[in-house]
């Protein structure tokens, strides 16, 4: 019995190392994609992305993140016409994506509201950011590109998708297959020394 437990632990450790390497590879090579192939996205892959988002941690385990998947072409085009109109009309590329995802936050509970006031920290948006990041990393592993959008007409998005007025549309995501050559470049990021220090603030 002890041998079986030891073997399971060894296997789990090996699997963890393999998965950790795979995750870092995804993080290093994922790019925001703004050009998509004319190819539909399979529902089973979308469900895997949603499952990754569902498993995201949240403050007090409130799990306030909600996702609306728009993959019906007529509705997607209508959503783009509304969301990216007026001052938001500069956003052209979302129309070419086969899928648009609306990330919606539920109305914050008492604990969240208290934290927002006392600590001046919006825990609901932090929770949403974690869930959306889970979603986009899973999408990348499945060969799907995404781009996180913050520039859109929230009111028109709500009306088009029937989202209640007291909810917060935190982000829209474009999603689809893409030419992988678009994601070959290196990220332009700060080095570790410029963004971190140990045991106190030692940054410029």
LINWO-V836577 format. One record per pair of residues at least 12 apart in sequence whose C-alpha atoms are under 10 Angstrom apart, sorted by the first residue. I is the first residue (numbers start at 0). J is the second residue. If there is no record, write none. Layout:
# LINWO-V836577
i = [I:I]
j = [J:J]
This chain:
# LINWO-V836577
i = [21:22:22:22:24:25:25:25:25:25:26:26:26:27:27:28:28:28:28:28:28:29:29:29:29:29:29:29:29:29:29:29:29:29:30:30:30:30:30:30:30:30:30:30:31:31:31:31:31:31:31:31:31:31:32:32:32:32:32:32:32:32:32:32:32:32:32:32:32:32:33:33:33:33:33:33:33:33:33:33:33:33:33:33:34:34:34:34:34:34:34:34:34:34:34:34:34:34:34:35:35:35:35:35:35:35:35:35:35:35:35:35:35:35:36:36:36:36:36:36:36:37:37:37:37:37:37:38:38:38:38:38:39:39:39:39:39:39:39:39:39:40:40:40:40:40:40:40:40:41:41:42:42:44:44:44:44:44:45:45:45:45:45:45:45:45:46:46:47:47:47:47:48:48:48:48:48:48:48:48:48:48:48:49:49:49:49:49:49:49:49:49:49:49:50:50:50:50:51:51:51:51:51:51:51:51:51:52:52:52:52:52:52:52:52:52:52:52:52:52:52:53:53:53:53:53:53:54:54:54:55:55:55:55:55:55:55:55:55:56:56:56:56:56:57:57:57:57:57:57:57:57:58:58:58:58:58:58:59:59:59:60:61:61:61:61:61:61:61:62:62:62:62:62:62:63:63:63:63:63:63:63:63:63:63:63:64:64:64:64:64:64:64:64:64:64:64:64:64:64:64:64:65:65:65:65:65:65:65:65:65:65:65:65:66:66:66:66:66:66:66:66:66:66:67:67:67:67:67:67:67:67:68:68:68:68:68:68:68:68:69:69:69:69:69:69:69:70:70:70:70:70:70:71:71:71:72:72:72:72:72:74:74:74:75:75:75:75:75:75:75:75:75:75:76:76:76:76:76:76:77:77:77:77:78:78:78:78:78:78:78:78:79:79:79:79:79:79:79:79:79:79:79:80:80:80:80:81:81:81:81:81:81:81:81:81:82:82:82:82:82:82:82:82:82:82:82:83:83:83:83:83:83:84:84:84:85:85:86:86:86:87:87:87:88:88:88:89:89:90:90:90:92:93:93:93:93:93:93:94:95:95:95:96:96:96:96:96:96:96:96:96:97:97:97:97:98:98:98:98:98:98:99:99:99:99:99:99:99:100:100:100:100:100:100:100:100:100:101:101:101:101:101:101:101:101:101:101:101:102:102:102:102:102:102:102:102:102:102:102:103:103:103:103:103:103:103:103:103:103:104:104:104:104:104:104:104:104:104:104:105:105:105:105:105:105:105:106:106:106:106:106:107:107:107:107:107:107:107:108:110:111:123:123:124:124:124:127:127:127:128:128:131:131:131:131:131:132:134:135:135:135:138:138:138:139:139:139:141:142:142:142:142:143:143:143:143:143:143:144:144:144:144:144:144:144:144:144:144:145:145:145:145:145:145:146:146:146:146:146:147:147:147:147:147:148:148:148:148:148:149:149:149:149:149:150:150:151:151:151:152:153:153:153:153:153:154:154:156:156]
j = [140:136:137:140:140:136:137:138:139:140:136:139:140:185:186:139:182:183:184:185:186:135:136:138:139:140:143:144:145:182:183:184:185:186:139:144:145:146:181:182:183:184:185:186:135:144:145:146:147:148:173:174:181:182:92:96:143:144:145:146:147:173:174:175:176:177:178:179:181:182:91:92:93:95:96:144:145:146:147:173:174:175:177:181:92:93:94:95:96:144:145:146:173:174:175:176:177:178:181:92:93:94:95:96:97:143:144:145:173:174:175:176:177:178:95:96:97:175:176:177:178:95:96:97:175:176:177:96:97:175:176:177:70:71:72:96:97:98:174:175:176:70:96:97:98:143:174:175:176:70:175:68:70:137:138:141:142:143:68:98:134:137:138:141:143:174:68:134:134:137:138:141:130:131:133:134:135:136:137:138:139:140:141:65:66:67:68:130:131:133:134:135:137:138:130:133:134:137:130:131:132:133:134:135:136:137:138:64:65:66:127:128:129:130:131:132:133:134:135:136:137:65:66:130:131:133:134:130:133:134:126:127:128:129:130:131:132:133:134:126:127:129:130:133:122:123:125:126:127:128:129:130:110:111:122:123:125:126:110:111:122:126:105:107:108:110:111:123:126:104:105:123:126:127:130:103:104:105:106:107:108:123:124:126:127:130:102:103:104:105:106:123:124:126:127:128:129:130:131:167:168:169:101:102:103:104:105:127:130:131:166:167:168:169:100:101:102:103:104:130:131:168:170:171:99:100:101:102:103:160:162:171:98:99:100:101:102:171:172:174:97:98:99:100:101:160:173:96:97:98:99:100:174:97:98:99:94:96:97:98:99:99:159:160:93:94:95:96:97:98:99:100:159:160:93:94:95:96:97:99:94:156:159:160:94:99:155:156:157:158:159:160:91:92:93:94:95:99:151:152:155:156:159:94:155:156:159:151:152:153:154:155:156:157:158:159:150:151:152:153:154:155:156:157:158:159:171:150:151:152:153:155:156:151:152:155:151:152:150:151:152:150:151:152:150:151:152:150:151:148:150:151:173:146:148:171:172:173:174:173:173:174:175:144:145:146:172:173:174:175:176:177:173:174:175:176:145:172:173:174:175:176:145:146:171:172:173:174:175:131:145:147:148:170:171:172:173:174:148:156:157:160:162:168:169:170:171:172:173:127:128:130:131:147:167:168:169:170:171:172:124:127:157:162:166:167:168:169:170:171:123:124:126:127:165:166:167:168:169:170:123:127:163:165:166:167:168:123:164:165:166:167:121:122:123:124:165:166:167:123:122:123:167:169:167:169:170:168:169:170:169:170:147:169:170:171:172:147:172:147:172:174:174:175:176:174:175:176:176:175:176:177:179:174:175:176:177:178:179:172:173:174:175:176:177:178:179:181:182:172:173:174:175:176:177:171:172:173:174:175:170:171:172:173:174:169:170:171:172:173:168:169:170:171:172:170:171:168:170:171:168:167:168:169:170:171:167:168:168:171]
